[in-house]
Amino acid sequence: MSADEDRVSDHPTAAGPLWLSHHHADQLDRCAVVAGHHVCRRCLWFWPAVFAVVALTLAGLRWPTAIDPVLMVLLPAPVVVEWWLEQLRLVAYSPTRQVTLSLLAAPAVGVGLARYLETPSDRLFWYVVAAYAVVCAVPAIIRWRRDQVTTG
């Protein structure tokens, strides 16, 4: 690795190599540097927790199935509120808040994925996915339209 690559790896806000990151160079503050590569901070914490919950759920270690509808809807809600607030530029990005809220949502997503793996047509899983997809698209569209007006 060259000296320039070393400097880029040390600074997550600089443009540099991306690995397992879906962020553009202007959002590298949302990444952690792992082995010299930018990795999305939310994904770094969220997906291992989700997969652990999937494994535990499939092994039978889970909360009671009867409360799935409540927890699968409520646990991800703070992440969605954060998403709205950030997209509408009402709050600044916070790594601590992002990781904390991601870990709060992970059990619900893990249980949902386990339900899907057991029954791909699971209605609760698909209702939650569809509802949150629509709810999360709204502020992104609002922000995109505002940006178009501002730059257009």
C-alpha positions as CSV (number, residue, x, y, z in Angstrom):
1,M,0.0,0.0,0.0
2,S,1.3,3.4,-0.9
3,A,1.7,6.3,1.5
4,D,-1.2,8.0,-0.2
5,E,-3.4,5.0,0.4
6,D,-2.3,4.8,4.0
7,R,-3.4,8.5,4.5
8,V,-6.8,7.8,2.9
9,S,-7.3,4.7,5.1
10,D,-6.6,6.7,8.2
11,H,-9.2,9.4,7.3
12,P,-12.7,8.1,6.8
13,T,-13.8,11.4,5.4
14,A,-11.3,11.3,2.6
15,A,-12.1,9.7,-0.8
16,G,-10.5,6.3,-0.8
17,P,-11.1,2.6,-1.3
18,L,-14.6,1.3,-0.4
19,W,-15.3,-2.2,0.8
20,L,-18.7,-3.3,1.8
21,S,-19.9,0.3,1.7
22,H,-22.7,1.8,-0.2
23,H,-21.8,5.4,0.7
24,H,-20.4,7.9,-1.7
25,A,-17.2,9.8,-0.9
26,D,-19.1,12.7,0.7
27,Q,-20.6,10.3,3.2
28,L,-17.5,8.5,4.4
29,D,-18.1,9.8,7.9
30,R,-20.8,7.1,8.0
31,C,-18.1,4.5,7.6
32,A,-15.6,2.8,9.8
33,V,-12.1,2.0,8.5
34,V,-11.4,-1.7,8.7
35,A,-8.1,-3.1,7.4
36,G,-7.7,0.1,5.4
37,H,-11.2,-0.1,3.8
38,H,-14.3,1.9,4.4
39,V,-17.2,-0.2,5.8
40,C,-20.6,1.2,6.4
41,R,-20.8,1.6,10.2
42,R,-24.5,0.7,10.4
43,C,-23.9,-2.5,8.4
44,L,-20.8,-3.4,10.4
45,W,-22.9,-3.7,13.5
46,F,-26.4,-4.4,12.2
47,W,-25.8,-7.4,9.9
48,P,-23.8,-9.6,12.3
49,A,-26.5,-8.9,15.0
50,V,-29.3,-9.7,12.5
51,F,-27.6,-13.0,11.4
52,A,-27.0,-14.0,15.0
53,V,-30.7,-13.5,15.7
54,V,-31.7,-15.4,12.6
55,A,-29.5,-18.4,13.7
56,L,-30.9,-18.3,17.3
57,T,-34.5,-17.9,16.0
58,L,-34.1,-20.9,13.7
59,A,-32.7,-22.9,16.6
60,G,-35.8,-22.1,18.6
61,L,-34.3,-19.5,20.9
62,R,-36.6,-16.5,20.5
63,W,-39.2,-14.4,22.1
64,P,-42.8,-15.8,21.9
65,T,-44.1,-15.9,18.4
66,A,-47.3,-14.2,19.5
67,I,-45.5,-10.9,20.1
68,D,-43.8,-10.9,16.6
69,P,-46.3,-8.4,15.2
70,V,-45.6,-5.9,17.9
71,L,-41.8,-6.2,18.1
72,M,-41.3,-6.5,14.3
73,V,-43.1,-3.2,13.9
74,L,-41.9,-1.3,17.0
75,L,-38.2,-2.2,17.3
76,P,-37.2,-0.7,13.8
77,A,-39.4,2.4,14.4
78,P,-36.6,4.5,16.0
79,V,-34.3,3.8,13.0
80,V,-37.1,5.0,10.7
81,V,-37.6,8.2,12.8
82,E,-33.9,8.8,12.6
83,W,-34.0,8.3,8.8
84,W,-36.8,10.8,8.5
85,L,-35.0,13.4,10.7
86,E,-31.7,13.0,8.8
87,Q,-33.3,13.0,5.3
88,L,-35.2,16.2,6.2
89,R,-32.0,17.7,7.7
90,L,-33.6,18.1,11.1
91,V,-30.8,16.3,12.9
92,A,-27.1,15.8,12.1
93,Y,-25.7,12.3,11.6
94,S,-24.5,10.7,14.9
95,P,-22.4,7.5,14.8
96,T,-23.4,6.6,18.3
97,R,-27.1,7.1,17.7
98,Q,-26.8,5.2,14.4
99,V,-25.2,2.1,15.9
100,T,-27.5,2.1,19.0
101,L,-30.6,2.3,16.9
102,S,-29.4,-0.3,14.5
103,L,-28.7,-2.7,17.3
104,L,-32.2,-2.1,18.6
105,A,-33.8,-2.9,15.3
106,A,-31.6,-6.0,14.6
107,P,-33.6,-8.5,16.6
108,A,-36.8,-7.6,14.8
109,V,-35.1,-7.9,11.4
110,G,-33.5,-11.1,12.4
111,V,-36.8,-12.7,13.5
112,G,-38.4,-11.4,10.3
113,L,-35.7,-12.9,8.2
114,A,-36.0,-16.2,10.1
115,R,-39.8,-16.2,9.5
116,Y,-39.1,-15.5,5.8
117,L,-36.6,-18.4,5.6
118,E,-39.1,-20.8,7.2
119,T,-42.1,-19.5,5.1
120,P,-41.1,-17.2,2.1
121,S,-44.8,-16.1,1.8
122,D,-45.0,-15.1,5.5
123,R,-47.5,-12.2,5.4
124,L,-46.3,-10.5,8.6
125,F,-42.7,-10.3,7.1
126,W,-43.9,-8.9,3.8
127,Y,-46.4,-6.4,5.4
128,V,-43.6,-5.0,7.6
129,V,-41.2,-4.8,4.7
130,A,-43.7,-3.1,2.4
131,A,-44.9,-0.7,5.1
132,Y,-41.4,0.4,6.1
133,A,-40.3,0.6,2.4
134,V,-43.1,3.1,1.7
135,V,-42.5,5.0,5.0
136,C,-38.8,5.3,4.3
137,A,-39.2,6.3,0.7
138,V,-41.3,9.4,1.6
139,P,-38.6,11.5,3.2
140,A,-36.0,10.5,0.6
141,I,-38.4,11.7,-2.1
142,I,-39.1,14.9,-0.2
143,R,-35.3,15.5,0.1
144,W,-34.6,14.7,-3.5
145,R,-37.4,17.1,-4.7
146,R,-36.1,19.9,-2.4
147,D,-32.5,19.3,-3.7
148,Q,-33.9,19.5,-7.3
149,V,-35.6,22.8,-6.6
150,T,-32.4,24.2,-4.9
151,T,-30.0,23.1,-7.6
152,G,-32.4,23.5,-10.6
